[in-house]
Amino acid sequence: MTMTMTEQTAAALGDALRPVAVRRGLWRVVDAAGRIVGHLEARDDETGCRFIARRFHAASGRLRTIGEFWSAREAAECLRWSR
């Protein structure tokens, strides 16, 4: 199973957002001004590869999971549209 950000997935973020690799299987998503919007993480489990979208929650100072998806594209769209 590959855990790389494909061009198609990066395109799902739209023009205003872009992925920045943090490590294998983890990308920081930033806006055009360089502000962090959230993270996308790829995680293997017994059912296959899952992609987790997380968004920063200012009041708690932590990242909160906003969804787990079967494709990186769905996770990217979740971050894009939940803004």
C-alpha positions in Angstrom: 0.0 0.0 0.0 1.4 3.4 -1.0 1.2 6.2 1.4 2.1 9.1 -0.8 0.3 12.3 -1.7 -0.7 11.9 -5.3 -1.1 14.9 -7.7 -4.9 14.1 -7.8 -5.1 14.3 -4.0 -3.1 17.5 -3.9 -5.5 18.9 -6.5 -8.5 18.0 -4.3 -7.2 20.7 -1.9 -7.8 23.3 -4.5 -5.6 26.3 -5.3 -5.8 27.9 -1.9 -4.4 24.8 0.0 -1.3 22.8 -0.4 0.2 19.7 1.3 3.6 19.8 2.9 5.3 16.5 3.8 6.1 16.1 7.5 7.1 12.5 7.3 6.1 9.4 5.5 2.3 9.1 5.7 1.8 12.6 7.2 1.2 15.9 5.5 0.6 19.4 6.9 -2.0 21.3 4.9 -1.4 25.0 4.7 -3.2 27.9 3.1 -1.9 30.5 0.6 -0.6 32.6 3.5 1.3 29.7 5.0 -1.1 29.2 7.9 -1.7 25.6 9.0 -5.2 24.4 8.2 -4.8 20.8 9.4 -3.1 17.5 8.8 -3.7 14.5 6.6 -2.4 11.2 7.9 -2.3 7.8 6.2 -2.5 4.8 8.6 -2.5 1.1 7.8 -4.8 -1.1 9.9 -6.3 -4.6 9.5 -8.9 -3.3 7.0 -6.5 -1.5 4.8 -5.1 2.0 4.5 -7.2 4.8 6.1 -6.7 8.5 5.7 -7.4 10.8 8.7 -8.2 14.5 8.4 -7.3 16.6 11.4 -8.0 20.3 12.1 -6.4 22.5 14.7 -8.8 23.5 17.5 -7.6 26.8 18.9 -9.5 26.6 22.2 -7.9 23.3 23.2 -4.6 23.9 21.4 -4.8 20.4 19.8 -5.6 18.7 16.6 -9.0 17.1 16.4 -9.9 14.3 14.1 -12.7 15.5 11.7 -12.9 12.3 9.7 -11.4 9.0 8.6 -11.6 8.0 5.0 -10.8 5.2 2.6 -9.1 7.6 0.1 -6.7 10.5 0.5 -8.9 12.4 -1.9 -11.9 12.2 0.4 -9.8 13.3 3.4 -8.3 16.2 1.4 -11.8 17.3 0.4 -13.0 17.2 4.0 -10.2 19.6 5.0 -10.9 21.8 2.0 -14.7 22.1 2.6 -14.8 22.1 6.4 -12.9 25.4 6.5 
